[in-house]
Amino acid sequence: MEHIVKAKDVTFIYPDKTKVQLMGEFVAEKGKRTVVLGCNGSGKTTLFKGIIGLMKSIEGELSVFDINPYKKFHTFREKVGVVFQNSDEQIIAPTVFDDIALTLRNNKLPEKEIKERVQWILSELNLEGLANKVPHYLSGGEKKKVAIAGALVTNPEILLLDEPFNGLDPKSTKSIIDLINHFNSHHGTSLIITTHAMELVSSISDITYVFNKGEVAGKARGAEIFKNQKLLTDASLIQPQLYQMFKELINMGFPIEYPESPLDGANKILEAHNNILNYKKVN
Ligand SMILES: Nc1ncnc2c1ncn2[C@@H]1O[C@H](COP(=O)(O)OP(=O)(O)OP(=O)(O)O)[C@@H](O)[C@H]1O
């Protein structure tokens, strides 16, 4: 498996001398969806700033495409799209079209190609109707989609999303999940996502990390992380409701194991129910 981002025992220092450490290893694999969980202030955004070369790690190892991003981010700038928590700060041009075109214009692409690319991303995101709108007047979900469009228009290899679901209604949340999953499965875009939305993790994750107290406290495939109650509690995280329900069933002595997904959960309950019925019939 190709590691496109690797951070090991990194330390960042803000101008006011705040030290942010992340001991242990964090890797993002090519083509995978990597989710980072952790309480407020656990260093998720700081790591993102390190990955895009905005902050320098003064210790340890940090590489993106095997390159130190602080020294040479410009060499792979086009390969990395980023959407920070507050889309308002990222949307600056007078129209949605201009905003999405910004990076392409900065990169001095021919205007014809810019138009084609922006129209392509607008149609991928079903945003064609918004092209001429003033970004300031868009709804929160629309602004988030425009920011994501601006990050995706260069067809980056990695998309970093910092709290992409903050303040979104359920429908907008689902459409953003569908969108990023579409880019991951159809364009091979590697995703690195931070979120506090525990209920959504199983829909957006191949690998999940937990950051706690300056270290990588846990790493697991898919929903595996939700079975580890101690890890979650130590990191001030809460199991999604599906897993809380299964925990109660297990505590009650119900013969069942934690599921991988809601569908798997439903099947596991049905299977356990049928086993009990059969047991009663036989006895
Ligand atoms: N510009 C800054 N100057 C000084 N300290 C900062 C700055 N930005 C973040 N920090 C500090 O760095 C630490 C890590 O913050 P960071 O934003 O990386 O956390 P986070 O895990 O993304 O949190 P959240 O879930 O709240 O977004 C915190 O203690 C925070 O106070």
The ligand as an ORCA input file, in Angstrom:
! r2SCAN-3c Opt
* xyz 0 1
  N      -3.142     29.994     15.614
  C      -2.893     29.388     16.781
  N      -2.080     29.969     17.691
  C      -1.822     29.393     18.871
  N      -2.300     28.194     19.248
  C      -3.122     27.569     18.387
  C      -3.457     28.130     17.110
  N      -4.305     27.294     16.482
  C      -4.458     26.238     17.310
  N      -3.757     26.397     18.447
  C      -3.671     25.466     19.582
  O      -3.167     24.223     19.119
  C      -3.816     23.138     19.760
  C      -4.365     22.192     18.696
  O      -5.380     22.892     17.989
  P      -6.071     22.293     16.681
  O      -6.853     23.400     16.063
  O      -5.061     21.600     15.863
  O      -7.037     21.218     17.336
  P      -8.218     20.374     16.676
  O      -7.982     18.950     17.058
  O      -8.334     20.673     15.222
  O      -9.457     20.948     17.486
  P     -11.019     21.143     17.068
  O     -11.649     19.789     17.135
  O     -11.513     22.039     18.157
  O     -11.085     21.766     15.718
  C      -4.876     23.734     20.673
  O      -4.363     23.723     21.979
  C      -5.034     25.158     20.184
  O      -5.325     26.034     21.233
*
